[in-house]
């Protein structure tokens, strides 16, 4: 999606954290960073060093003297805060905020994600400029996040809505997952050799032992190469080649 959220850092205190935020943003495909009154000024050599090259790829960082100017082109703004505020606003988790952001961005709205200073967070005056609040439920005894961690959590949730990565994958390299018939042939040979070598000494237990062995190998999602390897092991142990 081309219409991506802007990350607005208000009154950031340390260049190191700004650089770490840029790195976190770019990890998740976000590139629009805006700074409001950064304490140590801008540009910052320390921020550049901590960004691991992110600033070389991202568009130039925009710097503003006040929050209102940084939000002028935004249609909907989320303020991040861990503290309760005496304001009537929707309060969302990072995940629900990301879902809401995607819908709004698809409708053409420019989204702003606003983060406060490292020590104090956003001032109430800044939170008042937001349409909604995002809070991240954490350990109530210790809920403080580093600025870049907060940026990464929201940016990551956004990115998960964009990239259809499988929740589970099994990279197999240059081989493929073995077809069931290939595994069946291997298991038939294995059971035959185990039988020949009197592995199944208790006939009453044999059916359950066979079932458990089959379950173990089938559950492992054997590749074609692994099936060939096990055939080779059986051949080496028995002196018999696999029958074609």
LINWONOR-V135085 format. One record per residue. N is the residue number from 0. PHI is phi in degrees with one decimal (none if undefined). PSI is psi in radians with two decimals (999 if undefined). D_CENTER is the distance of its C-alpha to the mean C-alpha in Angstrom with 1 decimal. Layout:
{{N | PHI | PSI | D_CENTER} {N | PHI | PSI | D_CENTER}}
This chain:
{{0 | none | 2.26 | 17.3} {1 | -76.8 | -0.54 | 19.7} {2 | -84.2 | 1.60 | 20.1} {3 | -107.7 | 2.68 | 17.2} {4 | -64.2 | 2.62 | 17.3} {5 | -92.7 | 2.48 | 19.2} {6 | -104.3 | 2.05 | 18.2} {7 | -108.8 | 2.01 | 21.5} {8 | -100.8 | 2.00 | 22.1} {9 | -100.0 | 2.14 | 25.4} {10 | 58.2 | 0.67 | 27.7} {11 | -60.3 | 2.47 | 25.3} {12 | -98.9 | -0.56 | 27.2} {13 | -124.5 | 2.29 | 25.8} {14 | -60.0 | -0.59 | 25.1} {15 | -57.1 | -0.74 | 22.8} {16 | -72.1 | -0.61 | 20.4} {17 | -63.0 | -0.76 | 20.8} {18 | -63.0 | -0.73 | 19.9} {19 | -65.4 | -0.61 | 16.8} {20 | -64.7 | -0.74 | 15.8} {21 | -61.3 | -0.74 | 16.5} {22 | -62.1 | -0.78 | 14.4} {23 | -63.6 | -0.72 | 11.3} {24 | -60.1 | -0.88 | 12.3} {25 | -67.4 | -0.56 | 12.9} {26 | -53.8 | -0.59 | 9.7} {27 | -106.0 | 0.18 | 8.4} {28 | 86.7 | 0.17 | 11.8} {29 | -96.7 | 2.46 | 13.9} {30 | -133.5 | -0.14 | 17.3} {31 | -94.4 | 1.63 | 19.7} {32 | -102.6 | 2.35 | 20.3} {33 | -128.8 | 2.35 | 23.5} {34 | -113.0 | 2.35 | 25.3} {35 | -112.1 | 1.96 | 28.0} {36 | 49.7 | 1.00 | 30.6} {37 | -63.4 | 2.34 | 28.7} {38 | -57.1 | -0.75 | 30.9} {39 | -95.9 | 0.24 | 31.3} {40 | 78.6 | 3.12 | 31.7} {41 | -152.0 | 2.44 | 30.1} {42 | -74.6 | 2.95 | 29.6} {43 | -134.8 | 2.10 | 28.5} {44 | -64.6 | -0.61 | 28.7} {45 | -66.0 | -0.72 | 26.7} {46 | -62.9 | -0.76 | 23.8} {47 | -61.1 | -0.73 | 24.1} {48 | -64.2 | -0.61 | 24.1} {49 | -86.5 | -0.11 | 21.0} {50 | -86.8 | -0.13 | 19.0} {51 | 53.0 | 0.68 | 19.2} {52 | 90.3 | -0.01 | 20.5} {53 | -61.9 | -0.68 | 18.3} {54 | -67.6 | -0.36 | 21.5} {55 | -72.5 | -0.37 | 23.2} {56 | -101.9 | -0.63 | 20.8} {57 | -74.8 | 2.72 | 20.4} {58 | -62.1 | 2.83 | 23.5} {59 | -56.1 | 2.43 | 25.7} {60 | -67.5 | 2.36 | 24.7} {61 | -92.7 | 2.39 | 26.9} {62 | -119.5 | 2.33 | 28.9} {63 | -128.0 | 2.67 | 30.7} {64 | -84.2 | -0.40 | 33.4} {65 | -144.6 | 2.81 | 32.4} {66 | -67.7 | -0.66 | 29.6} {67 | -55.9 | -0.76 | 31.6} {68 | -66.7 | -0.62 | 31.8} {69 | -67.9 | -0.39 | 28.0} {70 | -102.9 | 0.06 | 27.5} {71 | -55.9 | -0.67 | 30.4} {72 | -93.7 | 0.07 | 28.6} {73 | -87.6 | 2.35 | 25.9} {74 | -89.2 | -0.51 | 26.6} {75 | -146.0 | 2.30 | 24.3} {76 | -125.8 | 2.36 | 23.0} {77 | -109.3 | 2.26 | 20.7} {78 | -101.6 | 2.27 | 21.7} {79 | -95.7 | 2.27 | 19.5} {80 | -159.0 | 2.53 | 21.6} {81 | -97.3 | -0.20 | 21.8} {82 | -98.6 | 2.47 | 25.5} {83 | -62.8 | 2.47 | 27.5} {84 | -121.3 | 2.51 | 29.4} {85 | -82.3 | 1.07 | 32.7} {86 | -138.7 | 2.50 | 31.6} {87 | -88.7 | 1.77 | 31.3} {88 | -145.2 | 2.65 | 27.9} {89 | -61.1 | 2.43 | 25.2} {90 | -116.8 | 2.14 | 22.6} {91 | -121.8 | 2.70 | 19.1} {92 | -81.2 | 2.98 | 15.9} {93 | -60.4 | -0.72 | 12.8} {94 | -67.1 | -0.82 | 11.8} {95 | -68.4 | -0.56 | 15.4} {96 | -65.2 | -0.71 | 15.7} {97 | -62.6 | -0.72 | 13.0} {98 | -62.3 | -0.73 | 14.9} {99 | -67.2 | -0.71 | 18.1} {100 | -59.9 | -0.77 | 17.1} {101 | -61.6 | -0.77 | 16.4} {102 | -61.2 | -0.76 | 19.8} {103 | -68.4 | -0.72 | 21.6} {104 | -63.9 | -0.66 | 20.3} {105 | -64.8 | -0.46 | 21.4} {106 | -84.7 | 0.05 | 24.8} {107 | 92.9 | 0.11 | 25.0} {108 | -80.1 | 2.45 | 24.4} {109 | -85.3 | 2.24 | 23.2} {110 | -104.5 | 2.45 | 20.6} {111 | -120.7 | 2.34 | 20.7} {112 | -112.5 | 2.02 | 18.4} {113 | -106.8 | 2.25 | 20.8} {114 | -124.0 | 2.51 | 20.4} {115 | -95.8 | -3.05 | 23.4} {116 | -64.8 | 2.68 | 25.0} {117 | -57.5 | -0.73 | 23.6} {118 | -85.0 | -0.66 | 26.6} {119 | -115.3 | -0.24 | 27.5} {120 | 74.8 | -2.85 | 24.7} {121 | -75.8 | 2.47 | 25.9} {122 | -74.6 | 2.72 | 29.6} {123 | -58.5 | -0.57 | 30.9} {124 | -63.9 | -0.59 | 32.3} {125 | -75.8 | -0.73 | 28.9} {126 | -60.4 | -0.60 | 27.4} {127 | -62.6 | -0.39 | 30.4} {128 | -82.5 | -0.17 | 29.4} {129 | -91.2 | 2.69 | 26.1} {130 | -85.4 | -0.48 | 26.2} {131 | -149.5 | 2.82 | 23.7} {132 | -111.8 | 2.42 | 22.1} {133 | -112.8 | 2.23 | 18.5} {134 | -129.0 | 2.57 | 18.4} {135 | -112.3 | 1.88 | 15.8} {136 | -62.9 | 2.08 | 17.5} {137 | -134.8 | -3.02 | 17.7} {138 | -55.2 | 2.02 | 20.6} {139 | -61.8 | -0.36 | 23.6} {140 | -81.4 | -0.29 | 25.4} {141 | -159.5 | 1.48 | 22.9} {142 | -105.3 | 0.11 | 20.5} {143 | -73.0 | 2.28 | 20.7} {144 | -113.9 | 2.54 | 17.6} {145 | -64.1 | 2.59 | 17.9} {146 | -54.5 | -0.83 | 17.8} {147 | -65.9 | -0.55 | 15.0} {148 | -64.7 | -0.74 | 12.8} {149 | -63.1 | -0.76 | 13.7} {150 | -61.5 | -0.76 | 12.9} {151 | -63.1 | -0.72 | 9.4} {152 | -61.2 | -0.79 | 8.8} {153 | -72.7 | -0.70 | 10.5} {154 | -64.2 | -0.66 | 9.3} {155 | -64.7 | -0.79 | 5.6} {156 | -61.0 | -0.68 | 7.3} {157 | -61.8 | -0.81 | 9.6} {158 | -63.7 | -0.57 | 7.7} {159 | -66.1 | -0.41 | 6.6} {160 | -79.7 | -0.26 | 10.3} {161 | -99.2 | -0.66 | 11.2} {162 | -105.6 | 2.14 | 9.9} {163 | -87.8 | 1.13 | 11.2} {164 | -79.5 | 2.39 | 9.4} {165 | -64.9 | 2.49 | 11.3} {166 | -70.4 | -0.40 | 10.2} {167 | -142.6 | 2.32 | 12.7} {168 | -138.2 | 2.70 | 14.3} {169 | -132.2 | 1.49 | 17.3} {170 | -63.2 | 2.27 | 18.1} {171 | -114.3 | 0.13 | 21.9} {172 | 64.2 | -2.27 | 22.8} {173 | -90.0 | 0.04 | 26.4} {174 | -112.2 | 3.01 | 27.3} {175 | -119.8 | 2.85 | 26.6} {176 | -63.8 | 2.35 | 26.2} {177 | -68.9 | 2.46 | 29.9} {178 | -68.2 | 2.73 | 31.6} {179 | -59.0 | -0.63 | 32.9} {180 | -63.3 | -0.66 | 36.5} {181 | -64.4 | -0.73 | 35.7} {182 | -67.1 | -0.70 | 34.3} {183 | -60.6 | -0.75 | 37.3} {184 | -61.9 | -0.74 | 39.7} {185 | -63.3 | -0.79 | 38.3} {186 | -65.1 | -0.65 | 38.4} {187 | -62.3 | -0.74 | 41.9} {188 | -66.3 | -0.74 | 43.0} {189 | -61.6 | -0.81 | 41.3} {190 | -64.5 | -0.65 | 43.0} {191 | -63.0 | -0.79 | 46.3} {192 | -69.5 | -0.64 | 46.2} {193 | -63.8 | -0.65 | 45.3} {194 | -64.7 | -0.79 | 48.2} {195 | -61.7 | -0.55 | 50.5} {196 | -99.7 | 0.33 | 49.7} {197 | 57.9 | 0.68 | 50.2} {198 | -69.0 | -0.67 | 46.7} {199 | -88.9 | 1.41 | 47.2} {200 | -77.6 | -0.47 | 50.2} {201 | -106.4 | 1.84 | 50.0} {202 | -59.8 | -0.56 | 50.5} {203 | -67.1 | -0.53 | 49.5} {204 | -89.1 | -0.23 | 46.1} {205 | -56.3 | -0.83 | 45.6} {206 | -57.3 | -0.75 | 44.0} {207 | -71.7 | -0.60 | 41.2} {208 | -66.9 | -0.74 | 40.7} {209 | -62.0 | -0.78 | 40.4} {210 | -61.1 | -0.75 | 38.0} {211 | -66.2 | -0.69 | 35.7} {212 | -65.1 | -0.77 | 35.8} {213 | -62.1 | -0.76 | 35.0} {214 | -60.7 | -0.71 | 32.1} {215 | -62.4 | -0.80 | 30.7} {216 | -73.7 | -0.71 | 30.8} {217 | -67.1 | -0.66 | 29.7} {218 | -62.3 | -0.48 | 26.7} {219 | -77.4 | -0.09 | 25.6} {220 | 51.7 | 1.08 | 25.2} {221 | -61.3 | 2.48 | 27.6} {222 | -87.7 | 2.92 | 27.5} {223 | -60.0 | -0.68 | 30.8} {224 | -65.5 | -0.69 | 31.1} {225 | -65.8 | -0.68 | 30.6} {226 | -61.5 | -0.77 | 33.4} {227 | -63.2 | -0.67 | 35.6} {228 | -62.6 | -0.77 | 35.0} {229 | -67.7 | -0.61 | 36.0} {230 | -60.9 | -0.72 | 39.1} {231 | -63.8 | -0.66 | 39.9} {232 | -63.5 | -0.79 | 39.7} {233 | -61.9 | -0.75 | 42.1} {234 | -62.1 | -0.72 | 44.4} {235 | -66.0 | -0.63 | 44.5} {236 | -78.7 | -0.54 | 45.3} {237 | -104.0 | -0.30 | 47.9} {238 | 76.2 | 0.20 | 49.4} {239 | -112.1 | 2.36 | 48.9} {240 | -80.3 | 2.72 | 47.1} {241 | -66.1 | 2.36 | 44.9} {242 | -76.5 | 2.35 | 47.0} {243 | -70.8 | 999 | 46.2}}
